[in-house]
Amino acid sequence: MHGMDADPFFAGEGDVDAARAVVRAAADAELFLCPGDRHLFTDSSLPSYDEQSAMRVHHRVLGFLDRVE
């Protein structure tokens, strides 16, 4: 799971706490928090797009898919 550490929705409304609980309960899950306060930062059609963070997500997702059998 990916989010920004100061995103008012993800971090501010408790989603990050739920994500942490999923990571604790799942056999193969990770939570990545990027610095910033943007929501939907991977969507290049939105003003909240953050290219560097979106590219990190992209590379992590590809790495995850390489591990899936």
PDB file of N, H, CA, C and O in Angstrom:
ATOM      1  N   MET A   1       0.836  -1.158   0.000  1.00  0.00           N
ATOM      2  CA  MET A   1       0.000   0.000   0.000  1.00  0.00           C
ATOM      3  C   MET A   1       0.887   1.229   0.000  1.00  0.00           C
ATOM      4  O   MET A   1       1.960   1.245   0.603  1.00  0.00           O
ATOM      5  N   HIS A   2       0.420   2.250  -0.685  1.00  0.00           N
ATOM      6  H   HIS A   2      -0.452   2.237  -1.175  1.00  0.00           H
ATOM      7  CA  HIS A   2       1.192   3.476  -0.823  1.00  0.00           C
ATOM      8  C   HIS A   2       0.317   4.662  -0.445  1.00  0.00           C
ATOM      9  O   HIS A   2      -0.865   4.707  -0.785  1.00  0.00           O
ATOM     10  N   GLY A   3       0.895   5.601   0.245  1.00  0.00           N
ATOM     11  H   GLY A   3       1.855   5.565   0.521  1.00  0.00           H
ATOM     12  CA  GLY A   3       0.209   6.832   0.590  1.00  0.00           C
ATOM     13  C   GLY A   3       1.229   7.871   0.996  1.00  0.00           C
ATOM     14  O   GLY A   3       2.420   7.589   1.124  1.00  0.00           O
ATOM     15  N   MET A   4       0.741   9.066   1.194  1.00  0.00           N
ATOM     16  H   MET A   4      -0.227   9.295   1.090  1.00  0.00           H
ATOM     17  CA  MET A   4       1.613  10.141   1.665  1.00  0.00           C
ATOM     18  C   MET A   4       1.369  10.359   3.146  1.00  0.00           C
ATOM     19  O   MET A   4       0.235  10.305   3.622  1.00  0.00           O
ATOM     20  N   ASP A   5       2.454  10.605   3.863  1.00  0.00           N
ATOM     21  H   ASP A   5       3.375  10.649   3.476  1.00  0.00           H
ATOM     22  CA  ASP A   5       2.388  10.661   5.324  1.00  0.00           C
ATOM     23  C   ASP A   5       1.570  11.818   5.884  1.00  0.00           C
ATOM     24  O   ASP A   5       1.138  11.762   7.035  1.00  0.00           O
ATOM     25  N   ALA A   6       1.349  12.862   5.094  1.00  0.00           N
ATOM     26  H   ALA A   6       1.700  12.907   4.159  1.00  0.00           H
ATOM     27  CA  ALA A   6       0.558  14.002   5.553  1.00  0.00           C
ATOM     28  C   ALA A   6      -0.688  14.218   4.697  1.00  0.00           C
ATOM     29  O   ALA A   6      -1.289  15.292   4.743  1.00  0.00           O
ATOM     30  N   ASP A   7      -1.078  13.219   3.924  1.00  0.00           N
ATOM     31  H   ASP A   7      -0.590  12.347   3.887  1.00  0.00           H
ATOM     32  CA  ASP A   7      -2.305  13.288   3.130  1.00  0.00           C
ATOM     33  C   ASP A   7      -3.472  13.418   4.106  1.00  0.00           C
ATOM     34  O   ASP A   7      -3.650  12.554   4.965  1.00  0.00           O
ATOM     35  N   PRO A   8      -4.271  14.486   3.991  1.00  0.00           N
ATOM     36  CA  PRO A   8      -5.345  14.689   4.954  1.00  0.00           C
ATOM     37  C   PRO A   8      -6.397  13.574   4.939  1.00  0.00           C
ATOM     38  O   PRO A   8      -7.079  13.363   5.942  1.00  0.00           O
ATOM     39  N   PHE A   9      -6.534  12.870   3.837  1.00  0.00           N
ATOM     40  H   PHE A   9      -5.979  13.041   3.022  1.00  0.00           H
ATOM     41  CA  PHE A   9      -7.493  11.774   3.769  1.00  0.00           C
ATOM     42  C   PHE A   9      -6.861  10.474   4.282  1.00  0.00           C
ATOM     43  O   PHE A   9      -7.390   9.835   5.192  1.00  0.00           O
ATOM     44  N   PHE A  10      -5.739  10.096   3.696  1.00  0.00           N
ATOM     45  H   PHE A  10      -5.310  10.615   2.957  1.00  0.00           H
ATOM     46  CA  PHE A  10      -5.096   8.829   4.034  1.00  0.00           C
ATOM     47  C   PHE A  10      -4.566   8.842   5.462  1.00  0.00           C
ATOM     48  O   PHE A  10      -4.870   7.941   6.244  1.00  0.00           O
ATOM     49  N   ALA A  11      -3.791   9.836   5.802  1.00  0.00           N
ATOM     50  H   ALA A  11      -3.543  10.568   5.167  1.00  0.00           H
ATOM     51  CA  ALA A  11      -3.192   9.908   7.133  1.00  0.00           C
ATOM     52  C   ALA A  11      -4.133  10.562   8.146  1.00  0.00           C
ATOM     53  O   ALA A  11      -4.178  10.165   9.310  1.00  0.00           O
ATOM     54  N   GLY A  12      -4.874  11.557   7.696  1.00  0.00           N
ATOM     55  H   GLY A  12      -4.837  11.880   6.750  1.00  0.00           H
ATOM     56  CA  GLY A  12      -5.699  12.339   8.612  1.00  0.00           C
ATOM     57  C   GLY A  12      -7.013  11.713   9.012  1.00  0.00           C
ATOM     58  O   GLY A  12      -7.568  12.057  10.055  1.00  0.00           O
ATOM     59  N   GLU A  13      -7.526  10.796   8.199  1.00  0.00           N
ATOM     60  H   GLU A  13      -7.075  10.516   7.351  1.00  0.00           H
ATOM     61  CA  GLU A  13      -8.831  10.202   8.504  1.00  0.00           C
ATOM     62  C   GLU A  13      -8.728   8.748   8.959  1.00  0.00           C
ATOM     63  O   GLU A  13      -9.746   8.064   9.074  1.00  0.00           O
ATOM     64  N   GLY A  14      -7.518   8.270   9.218  1.00  0.00           N
ATOM     65  H   GLY A  14      -6.691   8.825   9.125  1.00  0.00           H
ATOM     66  CA  GLY A  14      -7.354   6.953   9.793  1.00  0.00           C
ATOM     67  C   GLY A  14      -7.081   5.826   8.817  1.00  0.00           C
ATOM     68  O   GLY A  14      -6.888   4.688   9.244  1.00  0.00           O
ATOM     69  N   ASP A  15      -7.057   6.101   7.515  1.00  0.00           N
ATOM     70  H   ASP A  15      -7.214   7.025   7.168  1.00  0.00           H
ATOM     71  CA  ASP A  15      -6.774   5.027   6.558  1.00  0.00           C
ATOM     72  C   ASP A  15      -5.389   4.435   6.766  1.00  0.00           C
ATOM     73  O   ASP A  15      -5.195   3.236   6.565  1.00  0.00           O
ATOM     74  N   VAL A  16      -4.439   5.243   7.160  1.00  0.00           N
ATOM     75  H   VAL A  16      -4.597   6.217   7.323  1.00  0.00           H
ATOM     76  CA  VAL A  16      -3.089   4.737   7.380  1.00  0.00           C
ATOM     77  C   VAL A  16      -3.075   3.736   8.539  1.00  0.00           C
ATOM     78  O   VAL A  16      -2.304   2.777   8.518  1.00  0.00           O
ATOM     79  N   ASP A  17      -3.913   3.952   9.537  1.00  0.00           N
ATOM     80  H   ASP A  17      -4.539   4.732   9.554  1.00  0.00           H
ATOM     81  CA  ASP A  17      -4.000   3.001  10.643  1.00  0.00           C
ATOM     82  C   ASP A  17      -4.580   1.674  10.168  1.00  0.00           C
ATOM     83  O   ASP A  17      -4.113   0.611  10.578  1.00  0.00           O
ATOM     84  N   ALA A  18      -5.586   1.729   9.315  1.00  0.00           N
ATOM     85  H   ALA A  18      -5.965   2.592   8.983  1.00  0.00           H
ATOM     86  CA  ALA A  18      -6.161   0.512   8.741  1.00  0.00           C
ATOM     87  C   ALA A  18      -5.129  -0.200   7.868  1.00  0.00           C
ATOM     88  O   ALA A  18      -5.042  -1.428   7.885  1.00  0.00           O
ATOM     89  N   ALA A  19      -4.350   0.563   7.108  1.00  0.00           N
ATOM     90  H   ALA A  19      -4.421   1.560   7.094  1.00  0.00           H
ATOM     91  CA  ALA A  19      -3.308  -0.022   6.267  1.00  0.00           C
ATOM     92  C   ALA A  19      -2.262  -0.719   7.127  1.00  0.00           C
ATOM     93  O   ALA A  19      -1.803  -1.807   6.780  1.00  0.00           O
ATOM     94  N   ARG A  20      -1.884  -0.116   8.230  1.00  0.00           N
ATOM     95  H   ARG A  20      -2.257   0.768   8.512  1.00  0.00           H
ATOM     96  CA  ARG A  20      -0.918  -0.749   9.139  1.00  0.00           C
ATOM     97  C   ARG A  20      -1.471  -2.059   9.702  1.00  0.00           C
ATOM     98  O   ARG A  20      -0.735  -3.035   9.848  1.00  0.00           O
ATOM     99  N   ALA A  21      -2.753  -2.078  10.013  1.00  0.00           N
ATOM    100  H   ALA A  21      -3.351  -1.285   9.895  1.00  0.00           H
ATOM    101  CA  ALA A  21      -3.373  -3.305  10.527  1.00  0.00           C
ATOM    102  C   ALA A  21      -3.365  -4.408   9.478  1.00  0.00           C
ATOM    103  O   ALA A  21      -3.123  -5.571   9.800  1.00  0.00           O
ATOM    104  N   VAL A  22      -3.628  -4.053   8.229  1.00  0.00           N
ATOM    105  H   VAL A  22      -3.826  -3.108   7.967  1.00  0.00           H
ATOM    106  CA  VAL A  22      -3.590  -5.046   7.148  1.00  0.00           C
ATOM    107  C   VAL A  22      -2.179  -5.600   7.001  1.00  0.00           C
ATOM    108  O   VAL A  22      -1.999  -6.808   6.851  1.00  0.00           O
ATOM    109  N   VAL A  23      -1.192  -4.737   7.041  1.00  0.00           N
ATOM    110  H   VAL A  23      -1.338  -3.755   7.163  1.00  0.00           H
ATOM    111  CA  VAL A  23       0.199  -5.168   6.899  1.00  0.00           C
ATOM    112  C   VAL A  23       0.589  -6.111   8.036  1.00  0.00           C
ATOM    113  O   VAL A  23       1.283  -7.103   7.810  1.00  0.00           O
ATOM    114  N   ARG A  24       0.148  -5.807   9.252  1.00  0.00           N
ATOM    115  H   ARG A  24      -0.416  -5.001   9.436  1.00  0.00           H
ATOM    116  CA  ARG A  24       0.450  -6.691  10.389  1.00  0.00           C
ATOM    117  C   ARG A  24      -0.212  -8.057  10.213  1.00  0.00           C
ATOM    118  O   ARG A  24       0.359  -9.076  10.604  1.00  0.00           O
ATOM    119  N   ALA A  25      -1.396  -8.086   9.635  1.00  0.00           N
ATOM    120  H   ALA A  25      -1.860  -7.259   9.318  1.00  0.00           H
ATOM    121  CA  ALA A  25      -2.162  -9.324   9.523  1.00  0.00           C
ATOM    122  C   ALA A  25      -1.813 -10.153   8.286  1.00  0.00           C
ATOM    123  O   ALA A  25      -2.032 -11.364   8.270  1.00  0.00           O
ATOM    124  N   ALA A  26      -1.283  -9.520   7.271  1.00  0.00           N
ATOM    125  H   ALA A  26      -1.105  -8.536   7.283  1.00  0.00           H
ATOM    126  CA  ALA A  26      -1.034 -10.205   5.996  1.00  0.00           C
ATOM    127  C   ALA A  26       0.352 -10.845   5.989  1.00  0.00           C
ATOM    128  O   ALA A  26       1.289 -10.359   6.622  1.00  0.00           O
ATOM    129  N   ALA A  27       0.449 -11.936   5.261  1.00  0.00           N
ATOM    130  H   ALA A  27      -0.312 -12.331   4.747  1.00  0.00           H
ATOM    131  CA  ALA A  27       1.733 -12.637   5.163  1.00  0.00           C
ATOM    132  C   ALA A  27       2.735 -11.879   4.307  1.00  0.00           C
ATOM    133  O   ALA A  27       3.935 -11.922   4.581  1.00  0.00           O
ATOM    134  N   ASP A  28       2.273 -11.196   3.292  1.00  0.00           N
ATOM    135  H   ASP A  28       1.298 -11.161   3.069  1.00  0.00           H
ATOM    136  CA  ASP A  28       3.178 -10.503   2.364  1.00  0.00           C
ATOM    137  C   ASP A  28       2.580  -9.164   1.960  1.00  0.00           C
ATOM    138  O   ASP A  28       2.087  -9.004   0.843  1.00  0.00           O
ATOM    139  N   ALA A  29       2.627  -8.217   2.868  1.00  0.00           N
ATOM    140  H   ALA A  29       3.028  -8.348   3.775  1.00  0.00           H
ATOM    141  CA  ALA A  29       2.109  -6.879   2.589  1.00  0.00           C
ATOM    142  C   ALA A  29       3.095  -5.850   3.106  1.00  0.00           C
ATOM    143  O   ALA A  29       3.802  -6.087   4.086  1.00  0.00           O
ATOM    144  N   GLU A  30       3.135  -4.727   2.451  1.00  0.00           N
ATOM    145  H   GLU A  30       2.560  -4.535   1.655  1.00  0.00           H
ATOM    146  CA  GLU A  30       4.013  -3.641   2.873  1.00  0.00           C
ATOM    147  C   GLU A  30       3.265  -2.324   2.758  1.00  0.00           C
ATOM    148  O   GLU A  30       2.373  -2.165   1.926  1.00  0.00           O
ATOM    149  N   LEU A  31       3.643  -1.403   3.597  1.00  0.00           N
ATOM    150  H   LEU A  31       4.368  -1.532   4.273  1.00  0.00           H
ATOM    151  CA  LEU A  31       3.102  -0.055   3.565  1.00  0.00           C
ATOM    152  C   LEU A  31       4.257   0.891   3.275  1.00  0.00           C
ATOM    153  O   LEU A  31       5.280   0.869   3.959  1.00  0.00           O
ATOM    154  N   PHE A  32       4.083   1.710   2.268  1.00  0.00           N
ATOM    155  H   PHE A  32       3.251   1.727   1.713  1.00  0.00           H
ATOM    156  CA  PHE A  32       5.088   2.706   1.907  1.00  0.00           C
ATOM    157  C   PHE A  32       4.467   4.085   2.085  1.00  0.00           C
ATOM    158  O   PHE A  32       3.440   4.392   1.481  1.00  0.00           O
ATOM    159  N   LEU A  33       5.084   4.902   2.904  1.00  0.00           N
ATOM    160  H   LEU A  33       5.919   4.652   3.395  1.00  0.00           H
ATOM    161  CA  LEU A  33       4.634   6.276   3.112  1.00  0.00           C
ATOM    162  C   LEU A  33       5.639   7.223   2.479  1.00  0.00           C
ATOM    163  O   LEU A  33       6.812   7.256   2.850  1.00  0.00           O
ATOM    164  N   CYS A  34       5.155   7.980   1.527  1.00  0.00           N
ATOM    165  H   CYS A  34       4.202   7.952   1.225  1.00  0.00           H
ATOM    166  CA  CYS A  34       5.980   8.998   0.878  1.00  0.00           C
ATOM    167  C   CYS A  34       5.804  10.303   1.643  1.00  0.00           C
ATOM    168  O   CYS A  34       4.732  10.553   2.195  1.00  0.00           O
ATOM    169  N   PRO A  35       6.821  11.127   1.684  1.00  0.00           N
ATOM    170  CA  PRO A  35       6.635  12.434   2.311  1.00  0.00           C
ATOM    171  C   PRO A  35       5.737  13.305   1.435  1.00  0.00           C
ATOM    172  O   PRO A  35       5.925  13.388   0.221  1.00  0.00           O
ATOM    173  N   GLY A  36       4.784  13.935   2.051  1.00  0.00           N
ATOM    174  H   GLY A  36       4.630  13.867   3.037  1.00  0.00           H
ATOM    175  CA  GLY A  36       3.922  14.845   1.306  1.00  0.00           C
ATOM    176  C   GLY A  36       2.493  14.812   1.785  1.00  0.00           C
ATOM    177  O   GLY A  36       2.124  14.020   2.653  1.00  0.00           O
ATOM    178  N   ASP A  37       1.690  15.692   1.202  1.00  0.00           N
ATOM    179  H   ASP A  37       1.990  16.336   0.498  1.00  0.00           H
ATOM    180  CA  ASP A  37       0.300  15.828   1.642  1.00  0.00           C
ATOM    181  C   ASP A  37      -0.701  15.664   0.500  1.00  0.00           C
ATOM    182  O   ASP A  37      -1.843  16.112   0.600  1.00  0.00           O
ATOM    183  N   ARG A  38      -0.277  15.034  -0.565  1.00  0.00           N
ATOM    184  H   ARG A  38       0.651  14.670  -0.647  1.00  0.00           H
ATOM    185  CA  ARG A  38      -1.152  14.906  -1.738  1.00  0.00           C
ATOM    186  C   ARG A  38      -1.943  13.598  -1.697  1.00  0.00           C
ATOM    187  O   ARG A  38      -1.453  12.558  -1.255  1.00  0.00           O
ATOM    188  N   HIS A  39      -3.170  13.690  -2.168  1.00  0.00           N
ATOM    189  H   HIS A  39      -3.569  14.534  -2.527  1.00  0.00           H
ATOM    190  CA  HIS A  39      -4.046  12.530  -2.283  1.00  0.00           C
ATOM    191  C   HIS A  39      -4.143  12.191  -3.766  1.00  0.00           C
ATOM    192  O   HIS A  39      -4.166  13.095  -4.601  1.00  0.00           O
ATOM    193  N   LEU A  40      -4.200  10.918  -4.106  1.00  0.00           N
ATOM    194  H   LEU A  40      -4.181  10.183  -3.427  1.00  0.00           H
ATOM    195  CA  LEU A  40      -4.254  10.480  -5.514  1.00  0.00           C
ATOM    196  C   LEU A  40      -3.042  10.989  -6.297  1.00  0.00           C
ATOM    197  O   LEU A  40      -3.168  11.442  -7.435  1.00  0.00           O
ATOM    198  N   PHE A  41      -1.878  10.907  -5.673  1.00  0.00           N
ATOM    199  H   PHE A  41      -1.775  10.539  -4.749  1.00  0.00           H
ATOM    200  CA  PHE A  41      -0.658  11.472  -6.248  1.00  0.00           C
ATOM    201  C   PHE A  41      -0.115  10.692  -7.439  1.00  0.00           C
ATOM    202  O   PHE A  41       0.808  11.158  -8.106  1.00  0.00           O
ATOM    203  N   THR A  42      -0.670   9.512  -7.718  1.00  0.00           N
ATOM    204  H   THR A  42      -1.420   9.134  -7.176  1.00  0.00           H
ATOM    205  CA  THR A  42      -0.198   8.727  -8.865  1.00  0.00           C
ATOM    206  C   THR A  42      -0.988   9.009 -10.133  1.00  0.00           C
ATOM    207  O   THR A  42      -0.634   8.501 -11.197  1.00  0.00           O
ATOM    208  N   ASP A  43      -2.033   9.794 -10.052  1.00  0.00           N
ATOM    209  H   ASP A  43      -2.321  10.207  -9.188  1.00  0.00           H
ATOM    210  CA  ASP A  43      -2.888  10.091 -11.208  1.00  0.00           C
ATOM    211  C   ASP A  43      -2.364  11.327 -11.935  1.00  0.00           C
ATOM    212  O   ASP A  43      -2.518  12.452 -11.460  1.00  0.00           O
ATOM    213  N   SER A  44      -1.750  11.104 -13.083  1.00  0.00           N
ATOM    214  H   SER A  44      -1.625  10.190 -13.470  1.00  0.00           H
ATOM    215  CA  SER A  44      -1.113  12.206 -13.821  1.00  0.00           C
ATOM    216  C   SER A  44      -2.112  13.208 -14.391  1.00  0.00           C
ATOM    217  O   SER A  44      -1.704  14.265 -14.873  1.00  0.00           O
ATOM    218  N   SER A  45      -3.393  12.910 -14.350  1.00  0.00           N
ATOM    219  H   SER A  45      -3.724  12.052 -13.958  1.00  0.00           H
ATOM    220  CA  SER A  45      -4.392  13.847 -14.868  1.00  0.00           C
ATOM    221  C   SER A  45      -4.846  14.842 -13.808  1.00  0.00           C
ATOM    222  O   SER A  45      -5.635  15.740 -14.101  1.00  0.00           O
ATOM    223  N   LEU A  46      -4.359  14.692 -12.586  1.00  0.00           N
ATOM    224  H   LEU A  46      -3.718  13.962 -12.349  1.00  0.00           H
ATOM    225  CA  LEU A  46      -4.790  15.562 -11.490  1.00  0.00           C
ATOM    226  C   LEU A  46      -3.682  16.512 -11.063  1.00  0.00           C
ATOM    227  O   LEU A  46      -2.501  16.208 -11.230  1.00  0.00           O
ATOM    228  N   PRO A  47      -4.059  17.657 -10.515  1.00  0.00           N
ATOM    229  CA  PRO A  47      -3.045  18.597 -10.013  1.00  0.00           C
ATOM    230  C   PRO A  47      -2.231  18.036  -8.849  1.00  0.00           C
ATOM    231  O   PRO A  47      -1.136  18.528  -8.573  1.00  0.00           O
ATOM    232  N   SER A  48      -2.742  17.027  -8.170  1.00  0.00           N
ATOM    233  H   SER A  48      -3.631  16.628  -8.394  1.00  0.00           H
ATOM    234  CA  SER A  48      -2.030  16.436  -7.035  1.00  0.00           C
ATOM    235  C   SER A  48      -0.941  15.451  -7.464  1.00  0.00           C
ATOM    236  O   SER A  48      -0.251  14.886  -6.615  1.00  0.00           O
ATOM    237  N   TYR A  49      -0.783  15.243  -8.758  1.00  0.00           N
ATOM    238  H   TYR A  49      -1.344  15.701  -9.448  1.00  0.00           H
ATOM    239  CA  TYR A  49       0.208  14.295  -9.276  1.00  0.00           C
ATOM    240  C   TYR A  49       1.608  14.669  -8.806  1.00  0.00           C
ATOM    241  O   TYR A  49       2.016  15.829  -8.877  1.00  0.00           O
ATOM    242  N   ASP A  50       2.334  13.665  -8.326  1.00  0.00           N
ATOM    243  H   ASP A  50       2.003  12.723  -8.269  1.00  0.00           H
ATOM    244  CA  ASP A  50       3.723  13.837  -7.902  1.00  0.00           C
ATOM    245  C   ASP A  50       4.545  12.821  -8.690  1.00  0.00           C
ATOM    246  O   ASP A  50       4.523  11.630  -8.380  1.00  0.00           O
ATOM    247  N   GLU A  51       5.259  13.277  -9.689  1.00  0.00           N
ATOM    248  H   GLU A  51       5.277  14.244  -9.941  1.00  0.00           H
ATOM    249  CA  GLU A  51       5.954  12.379 -10.605  1.00  0.00           C
ATOM    250  C   GLU A  51       6.954  11.470  -9.901  1.00  0.00           C
ATOM    251  O   GLU A  51       6.972  10.266 -10.158  1.00  0.00           O
ATOM    252  N   GLN A  52       7.776  12.011  -9.030  1.00  0.00           N
ATOM    253  H   GLN A  52       7.762  12.988  -8.822  1.00  0.00           H
ATOM    254  CA  GLN A  52       8.791  11.191  -8.361  1.00  0.00           C
ATOM    255  C   GLN A  52       8.154  10.107  -7.501  1.00  0.00           C
ATOM    256  O   GLN A  52       8.571   8.949  -7.549  1.00  0.00           O
ATOM    257  N   SER A  53       7.161  10.470  -6.728  1.00  0.00           N
ATOM    258  H   SER A  53       6.822  11.410  -6.689  1.00  0.00           H
ATOM    259  CA  SER A  53       6.494   9.488  -5.876  1.00  0.00           C
ATOM    260  C   SER A  53       5.731   8.475  -6.716  1.00  0.00           C
ATOM    261  O   SER A  53       5.716   7.288  -6.388  1.00  0.00           O
ATOM    262  N   ALA A  54       5.108   8.918  -7.777  1.00  0.00           N
ATOM    263  H   ALA A  54       5.120   9.882  -8.043  1.00  0.00           H
ATOM    264  CA  ALA A  54       4.376   8.003  -8.657  1.00  0.00           C
ATOM    265  C   ALA A  54       5.324   7.005  -9.310  1.00  0.00           C
ATOM    266  O   ALA A  54       4.967   5.840  -9.480  1.00  0.00           O
ATOM    267  N   MET A  55       6.505   7.435  -9.673  1.00  0.00           N
ATOM    268  H   MET A  55       6.794   8.382  -9.536  1.00  0.00           H
ATOM    269  CA  MET A  55       7.474   6.522 -10.280  1.00  0.00           C
ATOM    270  C   MET A  55       7.953   5.488  -9.255  1.00  0.00           C
ATOM    271  O   MET A  55       8.176   4.329  -9.605  1.00  0.00           O
ATOM    272  N   ARG A  56       8.112   5.898  -7.997  1.00  0.00           N
ATOM    273  H   ARG A  56       7.931   6.839  -7.712  1.00  0.00           H
ATOM    274  CA  ARG A  56       8.487   4.940  -6.958  1.00  0.00           C
ATOM    275  C   ARG A  56       7.399   3.874  -6.801  1.00  0.00           C
ATOM    276  O   ARG A  56       7.696   2.686  -6.680  1.00  0.00           O
ATOM    277  N   VAL A  57       6.150   4.308  -6.805  1.00  0.00           N
ATOM    278  H   VAL A  57       5.909   5.274  -6.903  1.00  0.00           H
ATOM    279  CA  VAL A  57       5.031   3.365  -6.720  1.00  0.00           C
ATOM    280  C   VAL A  57       5.065   2.421  -7.914  1.00  0.00           C
ATOM    281  O   VAL A  57       4.921   1.208  -7.759  1.00  0.00           O
ATOM    282  N   HIS A  58       5.253   2.969  -9.081  1.00  0.00           N
ATOM    283  H   HIS A  58       5.370   3.955  -9.207  1.00  0.00           H
ATOM    284  CA  HIS A  58       5.292   2.172 -10.316  1.00  0.00           C
ATOM    285  C   HIS A  58       6.356   1.076 -10.223  1.00  0.00           C
ATOM    286  O   HIS A  58       6.080  -0.082 -10.536  1.00  0.00           O
ATOM    287  N   HIS A  59       7.546   1.429  -9.801  1.00  0.00           N
ATOM    288  H   HIS A  59       7.770   2.370  -9.547  1.00  0.00           H
ATOM    289  CA  HIS A  59       8.639   0.455  -9.700  1.00  0.00           C
ATOM    290  C   HIS A  59       8.365  -0.596  -8.619  1.00  0.00           C
ATOM    291  O   HIS A  59       8.687  -1.771  -8.795  1.00  0.00           O
ATOM    292  N   ARG A  60       7.773  -0.171  -7.510  1.00  0.00           N
ATOM    293  H   ARG A  60       7.511   0.783  -7.367  1.00  0.00           H
ATOM    294  CA  ARG A  60       7.448  -1.138  -6.454  1.00  0.00           C
ATOM    295  C   ARG A  60       6.366  -2.110  -6.911  1.00  0.00           C
ATOM    296  O   ARG A  60       6.428  -3.303  -6.612  1.00  0.00           O
ATOM    297  N   VAL A  61       5.380  -1.598  -7.633  1.00  0.00           N
ATOM    298  H   VAL A  61       5.330  -0.629  -7.876  1.00  0.00           H
ATOM    299  CA  VAL A  61       4.315  -2.475  -8.138  1.00  0.00           C
ATOM    300  C   VAL A  61       4.891  -3.484  -9.125  1.00  0.00           C
ATOM    301  O   VAL A  61       4.543  -4.664  -9.074  1.00  0.00           O
ATOM    302  N   LEU A  62       5.763  -3.038 -10.019  1.00  0.00           N
ATOM    303  H   LEU A  62       6.046  -2.080 -10.060  1.00  0.00           H
ATOM    304  CA  LEU A  62       6.379  -3.977 -10.953  1.00  0.00           C
ATOM    305  C   LEU A  62       7.205  -5.027 -10.214  1.00  0.00           C
ATOM    306  O   LEU A  62       7.193  -6.199 -10.590  1.00  0.00           O
ATOM    307  N   GLY A  63       7.917  -4.621  -9.171  1.00  0.00           N
ATOM    308  H   GLY A  63       7.927  -3.669  -8.866  1.00  0.00           H
ATOM    309  CA  GLY A  63       8.679  -5.568  -8.374  1.00  0.00           C
ATOM    310  C   GLY A  63       7.764  -6.569  -7.680  1.00  0.00           C
ATOM    311  O   GLY A  63       8.075  -7.758  -7.609  1.00  0.00           O
ATOM    312  N   PHE A  64       6.649  -6.091  -7.175  1.00  0.00           N
ATOM    313  H   PHE A  64       6.396  -5.125  -7.232  1.00  0.00           H
ATOM    314  CA  PHE A  64       5.671  -6.986  -6.546  1.00  0.00           C
ATOM    315  C   PHE A  64       5.133  -7.987  -7.556  1.00  0.00           C
ATOM    316  O   PHE A  64       5.035  -9.178  -7.260  1.00  0.00           O
ATOM    317  N   LEU A  65       4.787  -7.519  -8.730  1.00  0.00           N
ATOM    318  H   LEU A  65       4.866  -6.552  -8.971  1.00  0.00           H
ATOM    319  CA  LEU A  65       4.239  -8.414  -9.754  1.00  0.00           C
ATOM    320  C   LEU A  65       5.266  -9.451 -10.206  1.00  0.00           C
ATOM    321  O   LEU A  65       4.902 -10.570 -10.568  1.00  0.00           O
ATOM    322  N   ASP A  66       6.530  -9.090 -10.186  1.00  0.00           N
ATOM    323  H   ASP A  66       6.826  -8.181  -9.892  1.00  0.00           H
ATOM    324  CA  ASP A  66       7.576 -10.069 -10.517  1.00  0.00           C
ATOM    325  C   ASP A  66       7.633 -11.213  -9.506  1.00  0.00           C
ATOM    326  O   ASP A  66       8.031 -12.327  -9.845  1.00  0.00           O
ATOM    327  N   ARG A  67       7.229 -10.932  -8.248  1.00  0.00           N
ATOM    328  H   ARG A  67       6.905 -10.027  -7.972  1.00  0.00           H
ATOM    329  CA  ARG A  67       7.265 -11.959  -7.209  1.00  0.00           C
ATOM    330  C   ARG A  67       6.014 -12.831  -7.180  1.00  0.00           C
ATOM    331  O   ARG A  67       6.024 -13.901  -6.570  1.00  0.00           O
ATOM    332  N   VAL A  68       4.946 -12.394  -7.825  1.00  0.00           N
ATOM    333  H   VAL A  68       4.938 -11.525  -8.321  1.00  0.00           H
ATOM    334  CA  VAL A  68       3.689 -13.143  -7.810  1.00  0.00           C
ATOM    335  C   VAL A  68       3.810 -14.376  -8.693  1.00  0.00           C
ATOM    336  O   VAL A  68       4.262 -14.296  -9.836  1.00  0.00           O
ATOM    337  N   GLU A  69       3.412 -15.485  -8.163  1.00  0.00           N
ATOM    338  H   GLU A  69       3.046 -15.550  -7.235  1.00  0.00           H
ATOM    339  CA  GLU A  69       3.480 -16.745  -8.922  1.00  0.00           C
ATOM    340  C   GLU A  69       2.162 -17.049  -9.580  1.00  0.00           C
ATOM    341  O   GLU A  69       2.031 -18.067 -10.259  1.00  0.00           O
TER     342      GLU A  69
END
